[in-house]
Amino acid sequence: SPTPPSPGSKIIASLRAVVFAPTMRSLLGAASQAYKVSVMDIISPRRQNKLVKIRQCVMILARKYTSLSYLQIGRHLGGRDHSTIQHAFKLYAKYPDRFDEMMAVILGKMEMLGPPVDSVSKSDYAKLDARECAMVHP
């Protein structure tokens, strides 16, 4: 039978969940870097096909991985209406394969960027040994 996770691994899991929790800023930054467009282009009113798809992926990821409402996501993306975010979700529900690869690239870029060094408090580190700290910040 599999061995239960050590208490340290539960701490690591909770720290990683907090450290890697996406924000609109991190999603926009990762999408910008992954697809070599500026954040201003992503949130602009421009309707170039590439920008629309990137924007829709950010909308979907924001809704899946943040606690933001459709209205809040729209505000972060250049003041778009909540129905625009709903439309992106409907497209994703109908055609997930159109978005999966692009969303994976954006999430992968976020992992490569890594968390800010100060995102984990010293008291949290005090609970971990050196090997476990390396697991939090690989």
N, C-alpha and C positions, 0 to 999 in steps of 0.2 A: 504494500500500500504506500502511496506517496506520503512523504513527510510534510507536516504542516509548516507553513512559513514561519521563520523566526520573527520575534517581535520587532527586530531591527528592520526586516524587510517591509513590515507594515508602515513603519515610520518613513522608509524610503519611498514607498508607493504614495503616501500622502504628500510628502515633500515634492515629488516629481509632478503630482497632479496640480499642485499650486504653482510650482515653478514654470511648468510648461502650459499652463492655462492660457489659451489664446485670448488676445484682446483685439479690438478693431485696429488699433495702431500696429500690433504685431502682424496681423493678417494682411493689412495693406502694405506694410513694409516687405513682408515675405513675397507677396504677389508682385510687387514692384521689382524686387531683385530677381525673382525667378523668370519674369517675362520681359525684363529690360525696358520697362515703362515707368514713368514717374507716378508717384501717388496722386499728384495733381491731375494727371491724365485719367487715372482710374476714377476719381471722383468728379471729373468734369462732365459736362452735358454731351460731350462728343459721343457719337453712336457708331464709331468704327467697329466692325465685327469683332476684332481681337479684344478691344477694350470692353465691349459689352459682355463677352464671355468671361473675361477675367473678373469683371464687376459682379456678374452673377455667381461665380464660384466663391467670391469673398462673401457675398450675401448668404449663400447656403452654409458656408463654414461658420460664419458669425452666428447664424441661427442655431446650428448644431452644437457649437462649442462655447458659446457665451450665453449669458442670461438676458441678453438684450432683446427688446421687443422689435417687431417689424418697423415701428415708427422710429425707434432709436437707431436701428441699423440704417434706415433711410436717411436720417439726419447726418450720420457719419459719412455717407456716400453722396455728398453733394446736395442734400435736401430732397432726396427722392421720396415719393409717396410710398406708404406702406404696401399699396397694391402692387408696386413694382417688385418688392421683395417676395410677396406672395406668388407673383407670376414666375419668378425664378424657381421657387420651390415646386410649383406645379410642373414646370418643365423638367426639373430634376426627377420628380416622381415618375414622370412619363418616359424620360430618356436618360436614365442615370449614366449610361455608358458615354454620353456626350460630355459629362462633367468629371467623372471619376479620375481620369488620368491627370487632368489639370489640377484638381483639388489635391491629389496625392503629391504633386510637385510642390504646391504651395506649402502643404504641411511638412514636407521633407525639407524645404528651405527654412522653415521655422525651427526645425530640429537642428539644422546645421548652424543657424545663428546662435542657438543656445540661449540659456537664461542669463539675465544680468547677474553679476557676481553677488551683488548685495540683495538679491531676491530671497535668500534664505537667511533667517536670523541666526545670530551666534548661539542663542539658546537651543535652537533646533540642532545645530552642529554638535553641541555639547553631548547630545544623546547618541551620537554616532561615533564609531571608530574611524580611523583613516581610510580603511578599505571601503566602508559604506559611504563616506563622503565622496570618494572617487566615483561611486555609482550614481550619486545624485548629480554631480557635475563631471560627466565623462570627458 
